[in-house]
Structures are given as C-alpha cells and as structure tokens.
Amino acid sequence: MHETDVIVIGGGTGGYSTALRAAALGLEVVLAERDLVGGTCLHRGCIPSKAMLHAAELVDGIAEARERWGVRARLDGIDWAALTATRDDIVRRNHRGVEGHLAHAGVRIVRGSAALTGTRTVRVTAAGAAQEYRARRGIVLATGSRPRPLPGLRPDGHRVVTSDDALFAPGLPGSVLVLGGGAIGVEYASLHRSTGSAVTLVEAADRLLPLEDADVGRHLARGLKKRGIEVHTGARLEDVRPYEDGVRATLRTARGTTHELRADRLLVAVGREPVTDGLDLAAAGLATDARGFVAPADWGRLETAVAGIHVVGDLLPPPSPGLAHASFAEGLLVAETLAGRAPGPVDYPAVPRVTYSSPQTASVGLTEHGAREAGHDVVCSTMPLTAVAKGMVHGQGGMVKVVAERGGRVLGVHLVGPHVSEMIAESQLVVGWEAEPADVARHIHPHPTLSEAVGEVMLTLAGRGLHQQGTQGA
C-alpha cells in the first residue's frame, strides 16, 4: 500500500489542475490516468477543434478578401495532411507542456485504470498488474465525459462520427448532417462549411444554443444561414440509416412534415455523459444520480456525501457547466480545500460560455428569461454590432445584449459576432463584481472597436445614451 496525501483519478483539465495546485501547496499527489494527461479538451476537443476553426477562419478570410474587398485572392485547395499535421503539433506541444508542469511540481503520474476500494483507498491496474494507494487527505474524482450516443446507431469513425472522432475522420466530406445545435454541433457545422462541405444542422429545440439567451440563438441562426448552412430547429431525425458511402435520414420538421436527407457523414453532437465505468463508486459508499453525475453534498467544497472524496469537471451536475475553464476553477477550489484553506465556492453564474463558430457567441450571467424567472425586475438593451464602425468593417452582423436589474446591477451579457470570444472577459468582471451599468459607463471604451458596442449599451442603460437611444423593457 503506497501512501500519499491526495489521489486524483483522471488527468483532464479538472484533474491536472487539482494536482498542480495541491502540489504547489506542499501536498504529495498521485495522479492516475488510463489514457493521455490533458483529457478530452486537449486531445479530442477544445484544443484541436479550435486549431482547425482558426484554419477555417483563414479560409473564410480568402473568400471575404475576394468578394468584399477586391483583393484578387484565390483558394487553390486545402492540404488536409498539412492542416492536420499543424493541429497535431499544437496538441503535442501542449501535452508535453502539461506533463512538464506536473513533473516539475512533483506530481506522480500513475498510468492505468483506477477504481475505488474504500473511502481513502484506490487500486490502479495496468497490463494486469495492480498497485494500491491510500490517501491521507482525500480522493478527487475527475474522470470526465464522453459523447452521448444516439440509441440504435453505432459510430464507425467514417460515415457516423461523434464529436470525439469527427476531427480525425478521413478527408473532407462533400456533405455533412450535424445532429445537435448546442455549442459542439454549431462549431462543427461552421468548421465543415468553411472547408467546403454542404452542411445541414438539426436541433430538436426551437432554437440553436437552447441554453443561451433567445436572441443569441436567433442571431446565430441568421449568421449560419447567411453562410449557406441549412438550419432546422424544432426538428428531429427519424430512421437514420448508414449505407455504403454515407447516411440517409428522415427529417421531421417543426411543422410536422417529413423529407429525406442524404449526406456523406452524420456527426452526432447531442451532448455528453459522465464517465464512471470501472470506478466502483459503491466501494466507497457512493452512487451516481439518475443522470449519471456524481453530485456533491457540499458545493462550497465540491465534496461528496463521503467525507474526503471530492468531484471536479464533467462528473458534476449543473450548475457546473462542463467547461474546461470551469474545471480549472473547480480544481483550484478542491486542492485548496484539501490543503486546509477556505477558498469559497465557484461563482458559476460568472463563468463565461463561448461558441467558436462563425459568427462566434459569448455569454456570461443570466439570460433575459432566466432573470425574469428568478424574480428580477429586468431591463434590457440590445445593439447590433453593425451600429458601430468596426462592426461595419467586419460585416458579419451580430449584437450585444445586456440584461440588468432596473436601477441595479448587470445580470447578464450576451454577444454574437466576430471575435466576441475575446470580448467576454470584460463582461465576466462586470457580472462577477456585480457592477451596475453606470459603473461601466464611466469608463471609456476605445474607438473604433467592437468592444465599444458594450460601452454604448451600458451608456444607454445608465441613461446616457450616445448613438443608441432608449432601452427594451424599460
């Protein structure tokens, strides 16, 4: 039996951030990982997908240069092997960096599948050999998530793919049917359109990004349709059938009509589910909830009903959003808790949410509907990005929407348009620090920028409107 202070099971963003912070605080840490340190985000999700979306942005820029600006540019084609080699190099360098940080911090990485054997003990098995570990301070569960399957349809990595293998499917398909209009589905629809595929996007809810503000979904759908993506909301796929060179599916629309769809590839992006296979939660007196999550008994410590066992990342149910940057914050919280500190809970409403499609979306705080449901007396102001000069330069549309209490603080900020992923940090502070529109309005935004649209909306809500007059809901 090997003794240590902390055992972390899972080396994704939540797990390795816990390990790094705990080690920095002087704790002895064992990190058990059966695959690659860095998890889904680094190897199959966030990093490789954003690398390819950057390449897609460059492709789109060539078309914009030619069609809008008179630049005699031409796209001769996409060298798929070169593109993926650059993507893979970025992933490899990040992976080496994470492993280097862990080694420098003194974290011991144990390769293998981990299972609980008690409230303080873990068995790690690799190649038929097992090692037993005991944690003096506590155990951290960080085993992540996987794509939620479509019942009755088995992914084959070519005709039917999930978000985990879509980036690594062979070649560039001529047509793609994307099932799921959440952030993952929208990003992949955008990526495939940029690289030349005909794209159909199907979402069962009445709008894209159904967890975001309704105006975000509307503006996003408008932008995607402008790019030639066929968008169906309030629709469902029925009777999906793979065949030799693709898939056939029956689409039932929001109006109740049906028609046949064909595509070279079906990308299933209907959400993700927690991974607890082989963890043997029962050995420590734990169980998942009805949705498969491991719910904490104490959200301020992210500690389960079994003292000393904590949870971070995608194993957590809402309000944890299942985002990598939220996992970092959860890892810091748990590590500091195990070190005897009192860091305070994660401020989940102030966690920004970003979709890296074209156009992008970025939000933080409450939606208008959510704010009203919570009982706030709400006032909103919305401004199109094309109402500011830099928005006209970009020419992609989009908007800024601010949700605030009447006479009080900002409750939510919602952005659609180019580069809004880089604009949301300001609004994260506004919401997190419970600032009022007048607090923001007294600070000057640079001109001409996209960010000045946020300043303009805050001026309007503070009763000092310049280029924009009045508010909605006032």
N, C-alpha and C positions, 0 to 999 in steps of 0.2 A: 504494500500500500504506500503510494507516494503522497506526501502531504504538501499542500500549498495553501496560500491564503484564499485565492479566487480561482474558480474553474469557469471558463467561458465556453459554451458549446455553440459553435458557429462563428465563422470568421468573416462574415459580411460586414457592412458598414456599422451596424449596431454592435456586433461582437468585437470587431477590432478596435473600435473607438472606446469601448468599455475597457478592453485590455490595455490600450495605450495609456489612458488616464489613470487607471488603477496602478499600473507600474510606475507612472510618474509620481504618484503619491506614496511610493515606497512599499507597495504590496507585491508579493510574489504571485505571478499569474501564469496559469496554464491555459492555452487556447487550443481547443480540439476542433479540427476541421477535416471533413472527409473529402473535400474537393479542393478548390483553389481559394486561398485567402483573398478577400475582396468581394466574394459573393456574386450574386446576380447583377448588381449595379455595375460592378467593374467589368465583368467578363461577358455578360449577355444582355445588359440593359442600358443603364444611363450613359456610360462612357462610350461604348461602341456605337450606340444609336445616335448620340449627339455628334460624334465624329462624322458619321455618314450624313446626318442632317446638315452639317456645315458644308460638306461636299455638294449636297443638293442645293444649298443656298448659292454656291458659286455657279452651278448650272443655271439656276433661275436668273442670276445676275447677267449671264451672257444674253439670255433672251430679252431681258429688260433693256440692256445696253443697245441692242439692235432695234427693238420695236419702239422704244420710248425716247431714246436719247440720240439716235442717229449714229451710234458707234457701229462701224461695219465689222461686227463680231460674228463668228460662226462656230457652232459646236460640231466638231468632226466626229464625236462619239465619246463613249465612256470606257476607259480601260478598267474593266471590273477587277482584274487581278491587281493592278496598281492601287486602285482605290481601297480595296480590302487589305492590301499589304500595309498601307499607311494607317488604316484603322487598327489593325492588329499590333502595329508597332507602338501606337499610343497606349493600347491596353497593356502590352508587355512592360512598357516603361513605368506605367502607374503601378502595375503589380509588383515589379521589383522595388519601387519606392515604398509601398506599404510593407512588404516583407522586411525591407531595410529598417524602417521605423520600428517595427516590432522587435527585430533583433537588437537594435541599438537600445531600446527601452528595457531589454532583458526579459521579454515575454517568451515563454517556452511554447513553441508550436508543436502539437502532437497530431500526427496525421492518422485519421481513422474515424470510424463511426462511433459516436458517443451515446451511451444510454445511462439513465439514472439507475442507481442501485439502492438508493436511500435518500434521506433528506440532505446529506452532506457528501455523498459518495457517487462516483461516476466510473463506468467502465468504458475504455476506448479500445476498439477492436480493429485491427488491420492485418490483412493477409493471414487470418486465422489465429493471430496472437492477440492476447488481451493484456491491458495494463489497468490497474486500479488506482484511483486517485481520491483523496479526501480533501475537502475544502474547509479550512478553519473559519473563514469569514462568510463565504457564500458561493452559490452557483448562479450563473447567468445564462438564461435560455435565449438564444439568438439564431435559431435555425431557419429563419426566413420564410419564403413563399415560393410557389410555382404557379404557372398559368393554370387557370381554371379550365378543365376540359369541357368540350361540347359533348353531351351524352350521345353515345352511339357512333361517334366519329373519331377515328384514331389518326392522330397526326403522323405523316410519313416523312416530314422534312423536305418535301418537294411540292406535291400538289396541295397538301393540307399542312399548314405550319402554325406554330404558336409564336407568341412574342419572344420566347426564349431562343427559338431557332430560325426566326424569319431573316435575321441578318446574315445567317450562314447558309441559307438555301442557295442552290446553284443558280448563277446567272441572273439576268434581268427579265422577268416575265413580261409578256406583252400586255396582260391584263391581270388585275388583282381584285378580288372581292374581299373586303375587310368587314368582319363581323364584330361590332362593338365600337361605339362612338365616345368612349372615355378617352383619357389622355393618351394611352398607348395606341389605341386604334387610330386616333386622329393623327398622331405623329407618323405612324407607318403609312397611312393613306397619303399624307403630304410627301413623305420621302419617295414613295413609288411614283407619284405623279411627277415629281421633279426629274426623276430618272427615266421618264418616258412611258410609263405604264398607263393604260386606261384603268381608272380606279372607280369602284363602286363602294360606298361606305354605308353600312346599315346599322342603325341604332334602334333598339326597342322602345326607349323613352321618347318623349315628344320633342326632345332637342338634344343636340350634341353636348358633351360635358354636363350631364344632368345634375351633378352635384354643385356646379357653379351657378353664378347668377344667370337668370334667364337671358339678360341682354348679352352676356358673354357668348352663350350658345348661338344666339341669333346672328351676331356679328361674325362669329367664326364660320358658321354655315355659309353666310354670304361670301366670305373671302374664299372658302374652299370651292364653292360653286363657280366663282369667277375664274378660278384656276382650271376649271374643267372637270372637277371631281363630281361624280353623281352621288348626291346625298339623299338618303331615305331615312327619315325619323318616324317614330311611331310604327315601325315596320319589323317584321320577323322573317327569318329564313325557315322554310319548311322543306323537308325531304331533300337534304343535301346529299349528292351522290358523286363520289370521285369517279373519274374514268381515265382512260389511258394518258391523255395529255392535259388534264385539268379537272374541273369540277362543274357540275350542273346543280342548280338550286332553284327552288321555287320561292319567290318573294311575295309575302302577303303585306300589302301596303297599309297605311293608316286608314285608307278609305275602304278596306276590305277586299280590294281586287287582288288578283294574283297574276304574276307573269314569271316566265322562265329567265334565269340568268346563267351565263356561262363565263368562266374565267380560267386562265391558266393556273391560278393559285388562289386558294382560300386561306386567309390569315385570320385565325380565331383570337380575338382580344376581348374576351367577355369578363375579364377580371382575373384576380389571383387568389389563391387559397393558402393558408398557413401550412407549413411542413412540420409535422411532429412524428412522422413514421420512424419507428425504431427507437424513439426517445424514451419509451417506457415511463411515461408520466406517473402511472399508477404506483410504481415502486417508491415514489416519494409522496404518495397521497394526493396527487394532482390529477385533474382531468380537464379536457377542453370544454368550451361551451358548445352550444348547438351549431355554431358556425365554424367550429374548429379552432377558435382562438384560445389562447391561454390568458385569461383575464386576471389582472392584478386585484388584490384585495385592497391595496393602498396605492392610489395613483400618484401620490406625492413622493413615494419611494419606488414605484413600479415593482412592488413586492407582492408575491402571490400569498394565498392563504397559508402556505407553508413558510414559516419564518426563515429567511436566509436564501430563498430562491426567488430570483428576480427575472423579469422579462423585458426585452427590448426589441424594437424593429417590427417586422411584419407579423410576428406572433401575437402582437397586441391588437385588441379590437378597437373600433372607433371610441374616443375621438382621435387616437393616434392615426395619422393619415397614410401610413405605409409609404413614406417618402424617405429617401436616403438622408436628407439633411435633418429630418426629424429623428431618425435613428441615431445620428451623431449626438444630438442633444440628449436623447434618452440614455445613450452610453455614458456620457459625461455625468448625468444625474446618478445613475446606478453606481458607477465607480466611486464617486464622491460619497455616496451613502455608505458603501461598503468600507470606506476609509474612515468612517465616523464623522463625516461632515453633514451639514444640513443644507443642501443646495437649493431646495424649493422645487416645486413641480414644473414640468414643461408647460409653457404657455401655448397650448395647441391652437387657439384661435389666431395667434400671431405667427403661425408657421405659413410661409408663402407657398403657393401652389402654382406651378408653371407647366405649360404645354408648349413644346418646342416645334410646333408645326409652322407652316407659313400660310396665314399670319400666326404669330405666337399669341398665347394668352398668359396672363399672370394675375393672381388674385391673392388677397390676404384679408382675413376677418370675415364678417358676416355678409351673406347675400342680402339683397333687399327683402326677399321673402323670409329668410331666416331671422332678420332683425325684427320684422313685424310679428312673426310667430313668438319671438322672445319677449314681446310686450313693449318694445321701444316705440316711441313717437318718432317716426322716421321722416327725414327729409333727404332727397337725393338730387344730385346734379350730374348730368351726362354731357360730354363734349366729344364730337368727332375729332379724330386726330388730324383730319384734313382741314380743320378750322385753324390750325397753326401752320406757319410757313414750312417747317421741317416735315410735317406730315404730308404737305403737298409735294415736297421734293421726293419723298419715298413713294407716294402714290399707291399705297396698299390699303387705304382705308383704316378702319379700327376706331377705337374710342377709349375714353376714360370715364369711369363712373365711380362716384364717391357716395357711400351710404353713411349718413350721420344721424345722431340724435338731434332733434330740434333744440337748438340752443346749447348743444352739448358736444360730446366727443365724436371723433370719426370711428365708425363701427366696421367699415369695410371699404376696400379699394379694389376695383376690377378694371383690368386693362386688356385690350386686344389691339394687335398691330405689330409692326416690325420692331425687334429688339426690346420688347417690353419685359423680357426675362431679366434684362439688365437695369430696368427702371423700378422694379418692385421693391428693392431694398429700402428705398426712402419710405415707402408706404408701410413696410414692415415695422419701421421705427415709429411711424405716426400711430399705427394701431396699437403696437405693443406698449408705447408710452402714454396711451390714452389722450393723445393731443386733440385739440379742437381745431376746426378749420381756420380760425383766426390765428392760432399758434403757427400754423404752416404758412398762412398768407403773409405774415410779416417778414418772411424770409424770401429772398429773390431767386427765382429760377433763371438760368441762363437762356438767352435768346440768340439765335433760333435753335431750339432743341425740341425733341419730342416730350421731354420731361416738363416743359413749361405748360403743357396741357394740364398736368396735375396741378400746377400752381394756379392756373386760370380757374379750374373748378373749385379749388379751395378759396380763392378770392371771391367767387360768386357765392359760395355757401356762407362766407363771412360778411356778406352784404357789401362787398367792394368790387363787384364785377367790372371787368375791363372790356374785353372783347366778347364776353358772354354775359347775357342778362337773365336774371330770374333763376328759379330752381324748380325742380319737379317735386311734387308732394308738399310744397310749402303752404 
